[in-house]
Amino acid sequence: MRKVLLLTALAPVLLAGCTWGIKLNDAGRQVRTAWNGNVSGCQELGKVTVSVMDHVGPIDRNGLKVSDELEVMARNEAASMGADTVKPIDHPVDGQQSWQAYKCGAAGKADRMAPAGTSNDHSSAADDGAPQTGGVQTFPVKKNGG
C-alpha cells in the first residue's frame, strides 16, 4: 500500500520531466509557425492533424508541453509535404490539433528574418505605452532585495 501511495505522489514529478521523444527534425526547423495568422501570398498545401497523449492514466499532462509537442509535430509533418509555414486551425482538444500547411516562399522567409519587435503584416497595433518586444511582455516574479 505504501508503494502505491509513493508512486501516486511521485508520478506528477516524474511525468513533468518527460519529453515523450518528440523532437523538431531538420526539415521541421525550416517551417515557421504563423501565430499571427498572416499567410497572405502563400499557397495552401493541405491540412495536417496531429495528436499526442494529453494525459497518462488519470494524470493530465502540462497543457503547454502538449501544445509545444503538437506544434513540433505539425512543423515536421508540414515539411514532409513541402510546406514552409503552418498555421493553427483550432485549439488543442484532447491532445489533438489541426493545422493548415502553406508554401510561402520569399514571403515566409522574410517574416522569419524580421527583427524582433517588427511584423511584416503591416497591421497597426495600439500604442499602450508598453515597450514593443515582439509581442512579448515580461513581468517580475518577485522583487529582489525586498
Secondary structure, 3 states (H helix, E strand, C coil): CHHHHHHHHHHHHHHHCCCCCCCCCCCHHHCEECCCCCCCCCEEEEEEEEECCCEECCEECCHHHHHHHHHHHHHHHHHHCCCCEEEECCCCECCEEEEEEEECCHHHHHHHHCCCCCCCCCCCCCCCCCCCCCCCCCCCCCCCCC
